[in-house]
Amino acid sequence: MVMGDPGYYGRFGFRTRDGLVLPGVPAKYFQALSFDGSSPRGEVRCHDGFDAQG
């Protein structure tokens, strides 16, 4: 999974996936790449350490 420019990451096979959500991030910028053809689904939650502000 990556969060970034679809034009850039799309060149490497990353795509938006129906049912895969990172709350607060526009769907077009949250993408995943499957290595086995499966499509992950659900709401992604990052570790609290990524919310640190300083």
Buried (B, 14 or more C-beta within 10 A) or exposed (E): EBEEEBEEBEEEEBEBBEEBBBEEEEEEBBBBEEEEEEEEEEEBEEEEEEEEEE
